[in-house]
Amino acid sequence: MRRIAWLLALLLVATPAAASCPSPSSTSLGHIKGLDGQTALPSGRKVTVDGLVTGVFLGRDQLNGFYLQPPDGQQAVGVFVYMPEVSPREAELITPGQHLQLAAHTGEFRDRVQLQRVSHIEACDSASTVTPKEVEWPLDEAQLQRLEDRLVRFSQPLTVTGNYQLARYGSLKLATERLFRPTNTANAARANQVLLLDDGSYRTFPNPIPYLDDSGSRRVGSMLEGLTGVLTHAFDAYRLHPTETPRFSDANPRPSTLDAPQDALRVATFNVENYFTTLGERGAANRDELELQRAKLAAAVAGLNADILALVEVENSPSALADLVKQLKQRTGIRYQAVGGGASRGSDAIKLALIYRPDRVEELSELYADDHPAHHRPPLAAFFRDVDGGPAFGVVTAHFKSKTGCPSQGDIDRGQGCWNQRRVEQSEAMNDFLAQLADTAGHQRLLLTGDLNAYGAEDPIRTLVSAGMTDLIARDLPPESRYSYVFRGESGYLDHALASAELADAVSQVHTWRINADEPRFLGYDGPENAQPYRQADPFRSSDHDPVAVDLRWP
């Protein structure tokens, strides 16, 4: 009786539809969404519609529904069908390419028109097809709106430009190429549009994590060919739910270790992302996390092959630095020694440090500190030379004010992140500190390295360069290689190496060792529970910053 009543209702309200379906449909998918000048149907209207299934994402672990689209040759429109409860019979019908007719109600979810409260579903006897719409990224807003909820295929390769939310939401940021911060290099263009590659679900912490390679990673710089799926808009972003398994190519494979410098001396800076032996503070929350952090940092330091290492973000206590030096010796067999002295380390929770290999480098001074009030983490400096002789040189390390914790007024973000004025003041103070060090040493062979929290074309770096320092990354690396950090899908270098004029000619090579910034965050020492199977005691994602190394060689 229920089926007879359903058919009689159709006869009363029917409009022409595909003859292959059990009965005429009452309206079209285009009318439901209000396309081409039609008035969209209000929510709650009972309708009978038909279309071809383009994407199936049934179940709570996916989208709890599927997408419908008219056959080729009819009005191009896509609609999501929310169907959280599906019988075994219905699940057999809802397959990609199947022509279905269903009775449902119109509705909305987060401002997106959809069908819901499905009461009946039948298969149509049809040989119709839906061909994915060939598109190229980026698309303008009008194009995106026309393509919303439709099956598309991207005809050009796309590049992973961000992977921060991969473990949390199963999504990757895609663009036509790696995107950079516009202030990373002079006269850079604004980054182009980002597309989210989603995983057919809006659940958090998917298990297993999607889109991983054989190493359990998915690096920024990876590329995709022939990406096909349903384009939609949700949570304030356009995203694609794939209907075919994405084909990745490792266009940016993991790097090998840096070769030992041989007849040069290597000075490196490394932000160690909160190395704390006090558990539950800013670093490791427990012993297991601390053990993994130690193992990953040791692997990174071993592969870096640095003779002098400027450390950033070490817990501001003597015991933490002593523990790190001890761990490096036990785990790598390389003996480092911390430069000591009574110089101020400041009152911040984290501090800077300089360590070196006494078998390769002779320490010529204790630490100097810049106590200018612009610094809350005093920059440190010391002088060294090769144990086999050669000129003395100074290494200065700094960690400028970060771009986070923005004030509501005053030093707000005016295009270079908040606290930019503060960082400029720190650069001005640094110029004075460098001049004082040169006067003290009687030469100007100075290397400034560290996390300056400013991109290459921003005011703080310009201030240092205008005073005579050479930006070695800008001098020696092409624009596409100038990054040590990825933030919100944009790459750039916050970690710097700047040389005085007298030292710049002795720099034979500059390295940015890409072990961290391109790797997903979940591979770090404190990743979420669903990342546990993928975390390894290797150098990859030992920190959120890549180390930067400079090789010095004198005639």
C-alpha positions as a Python dict, from the first residue, in 0.01 Angstrom:
ca = {
    (1, 'M'): (0, 0, 0),
    (2, 'R'): (282, 242, 86),
    (3, 'R'): (436, 199, -263),
    (4, 'I'): (95, 255, -434),
    (5, 'A'): (38, 577, -237),
    (6, 'W'): (389, 695, -329),
    (7, 'L'): (323, 635, -700),
    (8, 'L'): (-14, 814, -688),
    (9, 'A'): (149, 1116, -527),
    (10, 'L'): (405, 1122, -806),
    (11, 'L'): (135, 1126, -1072),
    (12, 'L'): (-25, 1431, -913),
    (13, 'V'): (290, 1647, -898),
    (14, 'A'): (510, 1496, -1167),
    (15, 'T'): (712, 1688, -1422),
    (16, 'P'): (887, 1525, -1718),
    (17, 'A'): (1183, 1310, -1612),
    (18, 'A'): (1392, 1020, -1729),
    (19, 'A'): (1163, 748, -1865),
    (20, 'S'): (1398, 482, -1730),
    (21, 'C'): (1300, 558, -1370),
    (22, 'P'): (1003, 385, -1200),
    (23, 'S'): (788, 698, -1240),
    (24, 'P'): (823, 1069, -1327),
    (25, 'S'): (1022, 1289, -1089),
    (26, 'S'): (849, 1586, -929),
    (27, 'T'): (1132, 1834, -981),
    (28, 'S'): (1492, 1867, -1094),
    (29, 'L'): (1815, 1895, -899),
    (30, 'G'): (1868, 2238, -1059),
    (31, 'H'): (1533, 2361, -929),
    (32, 'I'): (1617, 2237, -580),
    (33, 'K'): (1935, 2447, -579),
    (34, 'G'): (1783, 2744, -760),
    (35, 'L'): (2012, 2755, -1063),
    (36, 'D'): (1975, 2958, -1383),
    (37, 'G'): (1724, 3206, -1245),
    (38, 'Q'): (1499, 2950, -1080),
    (39, 'T'): (1382, 3004, -727),
    (40, 'A'): (1537, 2748, -494),
    (41, 'L'): (1291, 2523, -317),
    (42, 'P'): (1248, 2603, 51),
    (43, 'S'): (1368, 2364, 318),
    (44, 'G'): (1123, 2097, 421),
    (45, 'R'): (966, 2046, 76),
    (46, 'K'): (900, 1682, -13),
    (47, 'V'): (1039, 1600, -358),
    (48, 'T'): (1102, 1309, -588),
    (49, 'V'): (1418, 1347, -793),
    (50, 'D'): (1657, 1136, -992),
    (51, 'G'): (2024, 1154, -1081),
    (52, 'L'): (2346, 962, -1112),
    (53, 'V'): (2560, 886, -809),
    (54, 'T'): (2896, 1064, -842),
    (55, 'G'): (3047, 1012, -498),
    (56, 'V'): (2962, 765, -222),
    (57, 'F'): (3058, 854, 137),
    (58, 'L'): (2819, 648, 349),
    (59, 'G'): (2858, 591, 721),
    (60, 'R'): (2951, 790, 1029),
    (61, 'D'): (3320, 761, 949),
    (62, 'Q'): (3255, 942, 622),
    (63, 'L'): (3001, 1208, 521),
    (64, 'N'): (2689, 1005, 598),
    (65, 'G'): (2564, 1039, 243),
    (66, 'F'): (2633, 1059, -129),
    (67, 'Y'): (2628, 1303, -420),
    (68, 'L'): (2384, 1309, -713),
    (69, 'Q'): (2417, 1478, -1051),
    (70, 'P'): (2201, 1476, -1368),
    (71, 'P'): (2329, 1271, -1662),
    (72, 'D'): (2551, 1425, -1926),
    (73, 'G'): (2355, 1653, -2157),
    (74, 'Q'): (2126, 1783, -1885),
    (75, 'Q'): (2168, 2081, -1654),
    (76, 'A'): (2503, 2051, -1474),
    (77, 'V'): (2434, 2060, -1102),
    (78, 'G'): (2529, 1853, -800),
    (79, 'V'): (2344, 1788, -475),
    (80, 'F'): (2448, 1612, -155),
    (81, 'V'): (2206, 1356, -15),
    (82, 'Y'): (2232, 1320, 363),
    (83, 'M'): (2143, 962, 451),
    (84, 'P'): (2285, 856, 788),
    (85, 'E'): (2080, 535, 805),
    (86, 'V'): (2110, 302, 505),
    (87, 'S'): (1970, -47, 476),
    (88, 'P'): (2179, -324, 316),
    (89, 'R'): (1951, -311, 9),
    (90, 'E'): (1996, 67, -23),
    (91, 'A'): (2372, 38, 24),
    (92, 'E'): (2382, -202, -273),
    (93, 'L'): (2196, 53, -487),
    (94, 'I'): (2406, 353, -391),
    (95, 'T'): (2713, 291, -605),
    (96, 'P'): (2912, 527, -829),
    (97, 'G'): (2748, 571, -1168),
    (98, 'Q'): (2413, 422, -1061),
    (99, 'H'): (2104, 616, -1177),
    (100, 'L'): (1874, 650, -876),
    (101, 'Q'): (1535, 798, -802),
    (102, 'L'): (1453, 892, -446),
    (103, 'A'): (1185, 1056, -235),
    (104, 'A'): (1332, 1300, 16),
    (105, 'H'): (1296, 1646, 169),
    (106, 'T'): (1491, 1958, 85),
    (107, 'G'): (1714, 2097, 357),
    (108, 'E'): (2026, 2294, 442),
    (109, 'F'): (2339, 2227, 643),
    (110, 'R'): (2585, 2510, 710),
    (111, 'D'): (2425, 2716, 429),
    (112, 'R'): (2458, 2431, 179),
    (113, 'V'): (2145, 2300, 7),
    (114, 'Q'): (2105, 1926, 44),
    (115, 'L'): (1848, 1647, 33),
    (116, 'Q'): (1764, 1468, 357),
    (117, 'R'): (1503, 1247, 525),
    (118, 'V'): (1512, 1000, 239),
    (119, 'S'): (1198, 784, 252),
    (120, 'H'): (1232, 579, -65),
    (121, 'I'): (1502, 496, -315),
    (122, 'E'): (1488, 298, -641),
    (123, 'A'): (1725, 220, -926),
    (124, 'C'): (1657, 355, -1274),
    (125, 'D'): (1725, 140, -1579),
    (126, 'S'): (1959, 380, -1754),
    (127, 'A'): (2281, 375, -1951),
    (128, 'S'): (2343, 744, -1875),
    (129, 'T'): (2678, 867, -1748),
    (130, 'V'): (2831, 1168, -1574),
    (131, 'T'): (3169, 1277, -1708),
    (132, 'P'): (3390, 1467, -1463),
    (133, 'K'): (3417, 1833, -1556),
    (134, 'E'): (3776, 1913, -1659),
    (135, 'V'): (3895, 2220, -1469),
    (136, 'E'): (4215, 2406, -1390),
    (137, 'W'): (4304, 2562, -1059),
    (138, 'P'): (4266, 2837, -949),
    (139, 'L'): (3901, 2914, -1016),
    (140, 'D'): (3716, 3238, -952),
    (141, 'E'): (3425, 3260, -711),
    (142, 'A'): (3159, 3239, -982),
    (143, 'Q'): (3317, 2925, -1128),
    (144, 'L'): (3346, 2767, -785),
    (145, 'Q'): (2982, 2830, -709),
    (146, 'R'): (2873, 2671, -1038),
    (147, 'L'): (3091, 2367, -970),
    (148, 'E'): (2983, 2319, -610),
    (149, 'D'): (2887, 1956, -536),
    (150, 'R'): (2981, 1846, -889),
    (151, 'L'): (3223, 1581, -1010),
    (152, 'V'): (3543, 1744, -1140),
    (153, 'R'): (3887, 1643, -1259),
    (154, 'F'): (4190, 1872, -1237),
    (155, 'S'): (4376, 1863, -1563),
    (156, 'Q'): (4702, 2003, -1428),
    (157, 'P'): (4934, 1876, -1152),
    (158, 'L'): (4868, 2018, -806),
    (159, 'T'): (5119, 2059, -524),
    (160, 'V'): (5082, 1998, -152),
    (161, 'T'): (5153, 2336, 6),
    (162, 'G'): (5036, 2257, 360),
    (163, 'N'): (4988, 1943, 572),
    (164, 'Y'): (4934, 2082, 923),
    (165, 'Q'): (4580, 1939, 960),
    (166, 'L'): (4646, 1599, 807),
    (167, 'A'): (4628, 1401, 1131),
    (168, 'R'): (4347, 1610, 1280),
    (169, 'Y'): (4108, 1643, 988),
    (170, 'G'): (4256, 1424, 715),
    (171, 'S'): (4310, 1723, 486),
    (172, 'L'): (4592, 1871, 278),
    (173, 'K'): (4629, 2218, 129),
    (174, 'L'): (4683, 2215, -248),
    (175, 'A'): (4786, 2484, -496),
    (176, 'T'): (4941, 2505, -839),
    (177, 'E'): (5283, 2530, -671),
    (178, 'R'): (5436, 2569, -326),
    (179, 'L'): (5306, 2893, -179),
    (180, 'F'): (5542, 3137, -7),
    (181, 'R'): (5483, 3421, 234),
    (182, 'P'): (5465, 3735, 21),
    (183, 'T'): (5720, 3903, 250),
    (184, 'N'): (5971, 3622, 211),
    (185, 'T'): (6138, 3779, -93),
    (186, 'A'): (6127, 4129, -234),
    (187, 'N'): (5845, 4208, -480),
    (188, 'A'): (5680, 3868, -432),
    (189, 'A'): (5322, 3825, -550),
    (190, 'R'): (5039, 3741, -313),
    (191, 'A'): (4985, 3366, -277),
    (192, 'N'): (4720, 3219, -504),
    (193, 'Q'): (4414, 3020, -408),
    (194, 'V'): (4422, 2708, -191),
    (195, 'L'): (4210, 2397, -240),
    (196, 'L'): (4165, 2152, 45),
    (197, 'L'): (4200, 1786, -40),
    (198, 'D'): (3968, 1627, 215),
    (199, 'D'): (3920, 1259, 291),
    (200, 'G'): (3546, 1211, 240),
    (201, 'S'): (3482, 1282, 606),
    (202, 'Y'): (3458, 1567, 855),
    (203, 'R'): (3556, 1352, 1152),
    (204, 'T'): (3856, 1442, 1366),
    (205, 'F'): (4171, 1234, 1411),
    (206, 'P'): (4106, 976, 1137),
    (207, 'N'): (4261, 636, 1187),
    (208, 'P'): (4442, 544, 972),
    (209, 'I'): (4565, 885, 864),
    (210, 'P'): (4501, 923, 490),
    (211, 'Y'): (4733, 1008, 202),
    (212, 'L'): (5058, 886, 359),
    (213, 'D'): (5356, 757, 164),
    (214, 'D'): (5560, 446, 237),
    (215, 'S'): (5749, 635, 509),
    (216, 'G'): (5430, 729, 691),
    (217, 'S'): (5463, 1092, 582),
    (218, 'R'): (5322, 1328, 322),
    (219, 'R'): (5564, 1611, 262),
    (220, 'V'): (5489, 1960, 142),
    (221, 'G'): (5601, 1969, -220),
    (222, 'S'): (5444, 1634, -308),
    (223, 'M'): (5247, 1649, -632),
    (224, 'L'): (4921, 1496, -757),
    (225, 'E'): (4815, 1410, -1111),
    (226, 'G'): (4459, 1371, -1238),
    (227, 'L'): (4289, 1455, -909),
    (228, 'T'): (3920, 1359, -939),
    (229, 'G'): (3636, 1403, -694),
    (230, 'V'): (3339, 1608, -580),
    (231, 'L'): (3409, 1976, -523),
    (232, 'T'): (3217, 2127, -235),
    (233, 'H'): (3223, 2411, 16),
    (234, 'A'): (3223, 2343, 389),
    (235, 'F'): (3370, 2502, 700),
    (236, 'D'): (3455, 2824, 511),
    (237, 'A'): (3670, 2657, 246),
    (238, 'Y'): (3640, 2489, -91),
    (239, 'R'): (3746, 2128, -68),
    (240, 'L'): (3751, 1816, -281),
    (241, 'H'): (3639, 1474, -166),
    (242, 'P'): (3815, 1228, -398),
    (243, 'T'): (3620, 965, -584),
    (244, 'E'): (3938, 809, -722),
    (245, 'T'): (4246, 732, -515),
    (246, 'P'): (4475, 1037, -545),
    (247, 'R'): (4800, 964, -729),
    (248, 'F'): (5091, 1129, -547),
    (249, 'S'): (5446, 1165, -667),
    (250, 'D'): (5728, 1241, -424),
    (251, 'A'): (5850, 1552, -600),
    (252, 'N'): (6016, 1658, -273),
    (253, 'P'): (6164, 1339, -122),
    (254, 'R'): (6323, 1325, 219),
    (255, 'P'): (6684, 1446, 209),
    (256, 'S'): (6986, 1244, 312),
    (257, 'T'): (7220, 1363, 584),
    (258, 'L'): (7451, 1654, 513),
    (259, 'D'): (7801, 1551, 416),
    (260, 'A'): (8065, 1633, 677),
    (261, 'P'): (8231, 1968, 596),
    (262, 'Q'): (8582, 1816, 569),
    (263, 'D'): (8823, 2111, 530),
    (264, 'A'): (8558, 2368, 629),
    (265, 'L'): (8396, 2455, 960),
    (266, 'R'): (8019, 2425, 980),
    (267, 'V'): (7812, 2661, 1193),
    (268, 'A'): (7442, 2576, 1221),
    (269, 'T'): (7135, 2712, 1394),
    (270, 'F'): (6863, 2478, 1514),
    (271, 'N'): (6536, 2567, 1685),
    (272, 'V'): (6483, 2254, 1896),
    (273, 'E'): (6114, 2329, 1966),
    (274, 'N'): (6107, 2354, 2342),
    (275, 'Y'): (6362, 2113, 2480),
    (276, 'F'): (6243, 2094, 2842),
    (277, 'T'): (6347, 1837, 3099),
    (278, 'T'): (6077, 1975, 3328),
    (279, 'L'): (5787, 1762, 3210),
    (280, 'G'): (5447, 1912, 3142),
    (281, 'E'): (5575, 2260, 3072),
    (282, 'R'): (5628, 2383, 2716),
    (283, 'G'): (5803, 2069, 2592),
    (284, 'A'): (5744, 1699, 2646),
    (285, 'A'): (5442, 1613, 2858),
    (286, 'N'): (5578, 1281, 2984),
    (287, 'R'): (5882, 1052, 2982),
    (288, 'D'): (5785, 878, 2659),
    (289, 'E'): (5760, 1208, 2473),
    (290, 'L'): (6091, 1326, 2616),
    (291, 'E'): (6259, 1002, 2511),
    (292, 'L'): (6131, 1041, 2155),
    (293, 'Q'): (6230, 1409, 2149),
    (294, 'R'): (6583, 1322, 2261),
    (295, 'A'): (6614, 1047, 2001),
    (296, 'K'): (6488, 1266, 1717),
    (297, 'L'): (6709, 1561, 1811),
    (298, 'A'): (7013, 1335, 1838),
    (299, 'A'): (6943, 1192, 1492),
    (300, 'A'): (6908, 1544, 1354),
    (301, 'V'): (7229, 1669, 1512),
    (302, 'A'): (7420, 1363, 1392),
    (303, 'G'): (7303, 1421, 1036),
    (304, 'L'): (7371, 1793, 1051),
    (305, 'N'): (7745, 1744, 1112),
    (306, 'A'): (7786, 2089, 1268),
    (307, 'D'): (8104, 2200, 1445),
    (308, 'I'): (7930, 2490, 1617),
    (309, 'L'): (7560, 2471, 1695),
    (310, 'A'): (7341, 2765, 1795),
    (311, 'L'): (7043, 2623, 1984),
    (312, 'V'): (6707, 2799, 2011),
    (313, 'E'): (6423, 2716, 2253),
    (314, 'V'): (6611, 2532, 2526),
    (315, 'E'): (6451, 2541, 2871),
    (316, 'N'): (6601, 2829, 3067),
    (317, 'S'): (6776, 2617, 3327),
    (318, 'P'): (7137, 2494, 3340),
    (319, 'S'): (7020, 2134, 3382),
    (320, 'A'): (6827, 2126, 3053),
    (321, 'L'): (7125, 2233, 2842),
    (322, 'A'): (7355, 1997, 3032),
    (323, 'D'): (7111, 1713, 2973),
    (324, 'L'): (7089, 1785, 2601),
    (325, 'V'): (7467, 1789, 2562),
    (326, 'K'): (7487, 1463, 2756),
    (327, 'Q'): (7216, 1300, 2543),
    (328, 'L'): (7391, 1400, 2221),
    (329, 'K'): (7714, 1238, 2340),
    (330, 'Q'): (7542, 916, 2447),
    (331, 'R'): (7330, 881, 2136),
    (332, 'T'): (7565, 1004, 1861),
    (333, 'G'): (7913, 953, 2000),
    (334, 'I'): (7988, 1318, 1917),
    (335, 'R'): (8109, 1528, 2207),
    (336, 'Y'): (7973, 1880, 2223),
    (337, 'Q'): (8063, 2134, 2487),
    (338, 'A'): (7856, 2435, 2590),
    (339, 'V'): (8015, 2778, 2593),
    (340, 'G'): (7987, 2901, 2949),
    (341, 'G'): (8029, 3218, 3146),
    (342, 'G'): (7821, 3453, 3352),
    (343, 'A'): (7634, 3621, 3066),
    (344, 'S'): (7264, 3679, 3128),
    (345, 'R'): (7022, 3421, 2989),
    (346, 'G'): (6721, 3641, 3059),
    (347, 'S'): (6402, 3554, 3246),
    (348, 'D'): (6201, 3399, 2962),
    (349, 'A'): (6101, 3032, 2986),
    (350, 'I'): (6334, 2948, 2697),
    (351, 'K'): (6689, 3056, 2620),
    (352, 'L'): (6961, 3043, 2357),
    (353, 'A'): (7280, 2839, 2378),
    (354, 'L'): (7604, 2787, 2187),
    (355, 'I'): (7767, 2443, 2182),
    (356, 'Y'): (8070, 2328, 1985),
    (357, 'R'): (8294, 2030, 1912),
    (358, 'P'): (8626, 2078, 2096),
    (359, 'D'): (8794, 1827, 1864),
    (360, 'R'): (8724, 2061, 1572),
    (361, 'V'): (8694, 2409, 1718),
    (362, 'E'): (8885, 2611, 1976),
    (363, 'E'): (8678, 2831, 2205),
    (364, 'L'): (8836, 3177, 2238),
    (365, 'S'): (8591, 3344, 2474),
    (366, 'E'): (8310, 3291, 2717),
    (367, 'L'): (7961, 3407, 2628),
    (368, 'Y'): (7874, 3768, 2562),
    (369, 'A'): (7511, 3874, 2603),
    (370, 'D'): (7317, 4171, 2470),
    (371, 'D'): (7114, 4305, 2762),
    (372, 'H'): (6932, 4573, 2563),
    (373, 'P'): (6572, 4603, 2697),
    (374, 'A'): (6428, 4529, 2349),
    (375, 'H'): (6534, 4168, 2403),
    (376, 'H'): (6345, 3940, 2640),
    (377, 'R'): (6577, 3655, 2539),
    (378, 'P'): (6926, 3808, 2536),
    (379, 'P'): (7125, 3731, 2219),
    (380, 'L'): (7449, 3544, 2291),
    (381, 'A'): (7789, 3549, 2122),
    (382, 'A'): (8128, 3378, 2146),
    (383, 'F'): (8450, 3365, 1945),
    (384, 'F'): (8612, 3056, 1793),
    (385, 'R'): (8873, 2934, 1550),
    (386, 'D'): (8972, 2609, 1386),
    (387, 'V'): (9188, 2385, 1609),
    (388, 'D'): (9435, 2369, 1320),
    (389, 'G'): (9466, 2746, 1316),
    (390, 'G'): (9320, 3017, 1101),
    (391, 'P'): (9144, 3344, 1177),
    (392, 'A'): (8918, 3395, 1475),
    (393, 'F'): (8550, 3459, 1412),
    (394, 'G'): (8244, 3532, 1619),
    (395, 'V'): (7911, 3352, 1623),
    (396, 'V'): (7607, 3545, 1744),
    (397, 'T'): (7270, 3383, 1800),
    (398, 'A'): (6932, 3544, 1860),
    (399, 'H'): (6565, 3458, 1899),
    (400, 'F'): (6352, 3762, 1825),
    (401, 'K'): (5996, 3825, 1941),
    (402, 'S'): (5747, 3590, 1775),
    (403, 'K'): (5446, 3694, 1565),
    (404, 'T'): (5197, 3540, 1809),
    (405, 'G'): (5011, 3687, 2106),
    (406, 'C'): (4903, 3995, 1913),
    (407, 'P'): (4796, 4307, 2104),
    (408, 'S'): (4462, 4474, 2033),
    (409, 'Q'): (4634, 4803, 1957),
    (410, 'G'): (4984, 4941, 1916),
    (411, 'D'): (5228, 4695, 1758),
    (412, 'I'): (4958, 4514, 1562),
    (413, 'D'): (4989, 4321, 1236),
    (414, 'R'): (5038, 4564, 948),
    (415, 'G'): (5141, 4302, 694),
    (416, 'Q'): (5449, 4156, 863),
    (417, 'G'): (5287, 3997, 1165),
    (418, 'C'): (5232, 4161, 1499),
    (419, 'W'): (5528, 4284, 1707),
    (420, 'N'): (5712, 4389, 1390),
    (421, 'Q'): (5808, 4722, 1547),
    (422, 'R'): (5953, 4532, 1843),
    (423, 'R'): (6157, 4312, 1610),
    (424, 'V'): (6290, 4619, 1428),
    (425, 'E'): (6402, 4757, 1765),
    (426, 'Q'): (6573, 4426, 1831),
    (427, 'S'): (6752, 4448, 1495),
    (428, 'E'): (6867, 4801, 1574),
    (429, 'A'): (6997, 4682, 1910),
    (430, 'M'): (7166, 4390, 1735),
    (431, 'N'): (7350, 4626, 1501),
    (432, 'D'): (7494, 4801, 1806),
    (433, 'F'): (7583, 4467, 1968),
    (434, 'L'): (7765, 4352, 1654),
    (435, 'A'): (7963, 4677, 1647),
    (436, 'Q'): (8061, 4630, 2013),
    (437, 'L'): (8173, 4272, 1948),
    (438, 'A'): (8386, 4385, 1653),
    (439, 'D'): (8551, 4653, 1868),
    (440, 'T'): (8619, 4400, 2144),
    (441, 'A'): (8767, 4141, 1908),
    (442, 'G'): (8956, 4380, 1685),
    (443, 'H'): (8803, 4233, 1369),
    (444, 'Q'): (8465, 4212, 1198),
    (445, 'R'): (8440, 3841, 1120),
    (446, 'L'): (8091, 3787, 1261),
    (447, 'L'): (7809, 3546, 1178),
    (448, 'L'): (7459, 3617, 1307),
    (449, 'T'): (7234, 3313, 1309),
    (450, 'G'): (6912, 3210, 1480),
    (451, 'D'): (6533, 3234, 1468),
    (452, 'L'): (6460, 3601, 1401),
    (453, 'N'): (6086, 3545, 1350),
    (454, 'A'): (6095, 3768, 1042),
    (455, 'Y'): (6082, 3666, 677),
    (456, 'G'): (6356, 3762, 437),
    (457, 'A'): (6203, 4082, 296),
    (458, 'E'): (6061, 4213, 623),
    (459, 'D'): (6178, 4523, 808),
    (460, 'P'): (6390, 4353, 1078),
    (461, 'I'): (6605, 4178, 815),
    (462, 'R'): (6624, 4493, 602),
    (463, 'T'): (6748, 4676, 910),
    (464, 'L'): (7033, 4430, 955),
    (465, 'V'): (7122, 4426, 585),
    (466, 'S'): (7121, 4804, 563),
    (467, 'A'): (7383, 4810, 839),
    (468, 'G'): (7618, 4594, 629),
    (469, 'M'): (7520, 4235, 706),
    (470, 'T'): (7482, 3993, 413),
    (471, 'D'): (7172, 3773, 405),
    (472, 'L'): (7343, 3448, 307),
    (473, 'I'): (7021, 3260, 227),
    (474, 'A'): (6913, 3536, -12),
    (475, 'R'): (7261, 3554, -161),
    (476, 'D'): (7323, 3183, -216),
    (477, 'L'): (6983, 3013, -255),
    (478, 'P'): (6720, 3060, -528),
    (479, 'P'): (6381, 3195, -417),
    (480, 'E'): (6213, 2852, -431),
    (481, 'S'): (6467, 2718, -179),
    (482, 'R'): (6443, 3000, 72),
    (483, 'Y'): (6238, 2846, 348),
    (484, 'S'): (6285, 2686, 687),
    (485, 'Y'): (5928, 2699, 813),
    (486, 'V'): (5575, 2641, 683),
    (487, 'F'): (5287, 2833, 839),
    (488, 'R'): (4925, 2800, 722),
    (489, 'G'): (5037, 2653, 393),
    (490, 'E'): (5293, 2926, 315),
    (491, 'S'): (5669, 2867, 324),
    (492, 'G'): (5942, 3109, 422),
    (493, 'Y'): (6260, 3146, 622),
    (494, 'L'): (6246, 3267, 980),
    (495, 'D'): (6581, 3103, 1055),
    (496, 'H'): (6867, 3317, 929),
    (497, 'A'): (7237, 3333, 863),
    (498, 'L'): (7380, 3681, 811),
    (499, 'A'): (7750, 3752, 773),
    (500, 'S'): (7954, 4067, 815),
    (501, 'A'): (8138, 4189, 507),
    (502, 'E'): (8469, 4056, 639),
    (503, 'L'): (8326, 3707, 693),
    (504, 'A'): (8093, 3678, 392),
    (505, 'D'): (8371, 3584, 146),
    (506, 'A'): (8468, 3289, 367),
    (507, 'V'): (8121, 3133, 336),
    (508, 'S'): (8160, 2849, 88),
    (509, 'Q'): (7813, 2694, 115),
    (510, 'V'): (7475, 2754, 279),
    (511, 'H'): (7242, 2464, 362),
    (512, 'T'): (6878, 2452, 469),
    (513, 'W'): (6836, 2089, 570),
    (514, 'R'): (6473, 2003, 493),
    (515, 'I'): (6396, 1753, 766),
    (516, 'N'): (6118, 1936, 951),
    (517, 'A'): (5921, 2213, 783),
    (518, 'D'): (5793, 1991, 500),
    (519, 'E'): (5696, 1704, 729),
    (520, 'P'): (5349, 1668, 886),
    (521, 'R'): (5326, 1800, 1239),
    (522, 'F'): (5195, 1469, 1376),
    (523, 'L'): (5537, 1306, 1330),
    (524, 'G'): (5680, 1520, 1610),
    (525, 'Y'): (5752, 1400, 1962),
    (526, 'D'): (5407, 1509, 2086),
    (527, 'G'): (5178, 1389, 1805),
    (528, 'P'): (4818, 1278, 1865),
    (529, 'E'): (4719, 920, 1945),
    (530, 'N'): (4625, 830, 1587),
    (531, 'A'): (4983, 919, 1483),
    (532, 'Q'): (5146, 674, 1724),
    (533, 'P'): (5219, 406, 1459),
    (534, 'Y'): (5403, 657, 1238),
    (535, 'R'): (5638, 835, 1480),
    (536, 'Q'): (5997, 719, 1458),
    (537, 'A'): (6328, 794, 1630),
    (538, 'D'): (6461, 963, 1317),
    (539, 'P'): (6548, 1325, 1234),
    (540, 'F'): (6222, 1399, 1051),
    (541, 'R'): (5999, 1647, 1234),
    (542, 'S'): (6248, 1662, 1519),
    (543, 'S'): (6133, 2026, 1533),
    (544, 'D'): (5901, 2260, 1347),
    (545, 'H'): (6197, 2452, 1198),
    (546, 'D'): (6462, 2331, 956),
    (547, 'P'): (6824, 2374, 1066),
    (548, 'V'): (7030, 2624, 866),
    (549, 'A'): (7402, 2557, 824),
    (550, 'V'): (7691, 2768, 693),
    (551, 'D'): (8029, 2626, 586),
    (552, 'L'): (8330, 2853, 644),
    (553, 'R'): (8650, 2802, 450),
    (554, 'W'): (8956, 3027, 443),
    (555, 'P'): (9231, 3019, 179),
}
